[in-house]
Amino acid sequence: MPTRLARFPRLALAAAVAAAATAAVAPAHASLIVALDTPAMVAGADTIAVVDVTSVRAAWDARHERIVTTVELIVVESWKGAAAPAARVVVAQPGGTVGDITMTVLGMPRFSAGERALVFLHGPPERAAVVGLAQGKRTMRPDPAGAAGAAGAAGRRWLIGPPQRAGAAFVRTATSGPRVPVFDAVPRPLDEVRAEIRAEIAAHAASGGVR
């Protein structure tokens, strides 16, 4: 299958997360992405929500120069932003497959119809982008331990996995902080992650949006 490989040297999703832009690295065909800590992810997101992925569609842009994938999401839990439960959110991002042509953007998160995920999004709900590239999408799965305890997210226990690397290398910086989400090695309970994120949202709001 013919493959067209496209690398985007810089994808500035928001001023607060500009450091997460990708940079092409030769000859390994990889991208370096600065690992963001929880405060940076929260600060850069207009919407933080647990969502169900309802559809994933790829198509050429109007000038037939690049492939764009459109991902439709339904909000299950809203932690930050105006998108209430059952609201529809659309993510548009470069890359995807149309026919026998694949355009790959290293470090870009991958979505599959039918999955549930925690997402950090920047921009309006009708055309949002993922904060921190792959770091802004965490796939969820049911907790095999069962339904005991606090459930949430449609009445069952869930685990939130670490971000997929999507072909990129994530690097720490002096300002990344001691705990960077992308380096979490094991899935974490939804309740634990929800409490952490909501505490950071409250701290960010109390500081006037400056962290």
C-alpha positions in Angstrom: 0.0 0.0 0.0 1.6 3.3 -1.0 2.2 5.6 2.0 2.7 9.3 2.0 4.6 10.4 5.2 4.0 13.9 6.2 5.7 15.6 9.2 4.5 18.8 10.7 7.5 20.7 12.2 5.4 22.8 14.5 1.8 22.4 15.6 1.1 25.2 18.1 -2.3 24.2 19.6 -2.4 26.9 22.2 0.0 29.5 23.7 0.0 27.7 27.0 1.2 24.5 25.4 3.3 25.9 22.6 6.2 23.9 24.0 4.4 20.7 22.9 4.9 21.5 19.2 6.6 18.7 17.3 10.0 18.9 15.7 11.2 16.6 12.9 14.3 14.5 13.8 16.3 13.0 11.0 17.1 10.3 10.0 14.9 8.4 12.6 11.6 9.7 11.2 10.5 10.6 14.8 9.2 13.7 16.5 10.3 15.1 19.8 7.4 16.4 22.0 7.9 18.1 25.3 6.1 16.2 28.1 3.5 18.3 29.8 2.6 18.1 33.5 -1.0 18.2 34.8 -1.0 22.0 35.4 0.2 22.7 31.8 -2.4 20.3 30.4 -5.2 21.9 32.4 -4.1 25.4 31.5 -4.0 24.7 27.8 -7.4 23.0 27.6 -10.7 24.7 27.0 -12.5 21.4 27.4 -11.6 18.4 29.6 -14.1 15.5 29.3 -14.7 11.8 29.3 -16.1 11.1 25.8 -17.3 8.3 23.6 -15.9 8.3 20.1 -18.9 8.0 17.7 -17.2 8.3 14.3 -13.8 8.8 12.6 -13.6 10.1 9.0 -10.7 11.1 6.9 -10.9 13.2 3.7 -8.7 15.4 1.5 -8.8 19.1 2.2 -10.4 21.5 -0.3 -7.1 21.9 -2.2 -6.3 18.2 -2.2 -3.0 18.9 -0.5 -3.4 17.0 2.8 -5.6 14.6 4.6 -7.7 15.7 7.6 -9.3 13.4 10.0 -12.6 14.5 11.7 -13.5 12.8 15.0 -17.0 13.1 16.5 -17.3 12.7 20.2 -20.2 12.6 22.7 -19.5 13.9 26.2 -20.0 11.5 29.0 -18.5 13.6 31.8 -17.5 17.2 31.6 -14.7 18.3 33.9 -13.9 21.7 32.3 -15.6 23.8 29.7 -19.1 24.4 28.4 -19.7 21.0 26.8 -22.3 19.4 29.0 -23.0 15.6 29.1 -24.5 14.3 25.8 -23.0 17.3 23.9 -21.3 16.7 20.6 -17.7 17.8 20.1 -15.7 17.6 16.9 -12.0 17.2 16.7 -10.2 18.0 13.4 -6.5 16.9 13.0 -4.1 16.4 10.2 -3.4 12.9 9.0 -5.4 9.8 8.1 -6.1 7.4 5.3 -8.1 8.0 2.1 -8.1 5.1 -0.3 -4.6 3.8 -0.7 -2.9 7.0 0.6 -1.9 7.4 4.3 -0.6 10.7 5.7 1.1 10.2 9.0 1.7 12.9 11.5 4.0 11.6 14.2 2.8 12.2 17.7 -0.8 12.8 16.7 -3.4 10.8 18.8 -5.4 8.1 17.1 -9.1 7.6 17.7 -11.3 4.6 17.0 -15.1 4.6 16.8 -16.7 3.0 19.8 -13.9 3.7 22.3 -14.1 5.8 25.4 -11.4 8.3 26.3 -10.4 11.2 28.5 -9.5 14.2 26.3 -8.0 17.6 26.8 -9.1 19.9 23.9 -8.4 23.4 22.8 -10.7 25.5 20.7 -14.5 25.6 20.0 -16.5 22.4 20.4 -17.3 22.3 16.7 -13.6 22.2 15.6 -11.4 21.4 18.5 -7.7 20.3 18.6 -6.0 18.0 21.1 -3.8 19.6 23.7 -0.2 18.4 23.7 -0.8 16.1 20.7 -0.9 12.5 21.9 -0.7 13.5 25.5 -4.3 15.0 25.3 -6.0 11.7 24.6 -6.1 8.8 27.2 -7.9 5.6 26.2 -10.2 4.1 28.9 -11.3 0.6 29.6 -13.5 -1.1 32.2 -11.8 -2.0 35.4 -11.6 -5.8 35.6 -11.9 -5.6 39.4 -15.6 -5.1 39.0 -18.2 -2.4 39.8 -17.6 -2.1 43.6 -17.1 1.4 44.9 -17.6 4.8 43.3 -18.2 4.3 39.6 -19.0 7.4 37.6 -18.9 7.6 33.8 -22.1 5.7 33.1 -22.3 3.6 36.3 -19.2 1.4 36.2 -15.6 1.5 37.2 -13.1 2.6 34.6 -9.3 2.7 34.2 -7.6 5.5 32.3 -4.5 4.5 30.4 -1.4 6.5 29.7 -1.2 8.3 26.3 0.0 6.4 23.3 3.3 7.6 21.9 2.1 7.5 18.3 5.6 7.3 16.9 6.9 10.3 18.9 9.5 10.6 21.6 8.5 12.5 24.7 11.2 14.5 26.6 11.3 16.1 30.0 12.5 19.7 30.5 13.5 21.6 33.6 9.9 22.9 33.9 8.1 19.6 33.2 7.7 19.0 36.9 8.4 15.9 39.0 5.4 14.0 37.6 4.6 14.1 33.9 1.4 12.3 32.8 2.9 10.9 29.7 5.3 8.8 31.8 2.6 7.1 33.8 3.4 3.4 33.3 0.1 1.8 34.4 -3.6 2.6 34.0 -5.1 4.7 36.8 -8.7 4.6 38.3 -11.1 7.1 36.8 -11.9 8.4 40.3 -8.3 9.1 41.1 -7.6 11.0 37.8 -10.9 12.9 38.1 -10.0 14.1 41.6 -6.5 15.2 40.5 -7.7 17.1 37.4 -10.6 18.8 39.2 -8.2 19.9 42.0 -5.8 21.4 39.4 -8.8 23.1 37.6 -9.8 24.7 41.0 -6.2 25.7 41.7 -5.8 27.2 38.2 -9.1 29.2 38.6 -8.0 30.4 42.1 -4.8 31.7 40.7 -6.6 33.7 38.0 -5.7 31.4 35.2 -1.9 32.0 35.7 0.1 29.0 36.8 
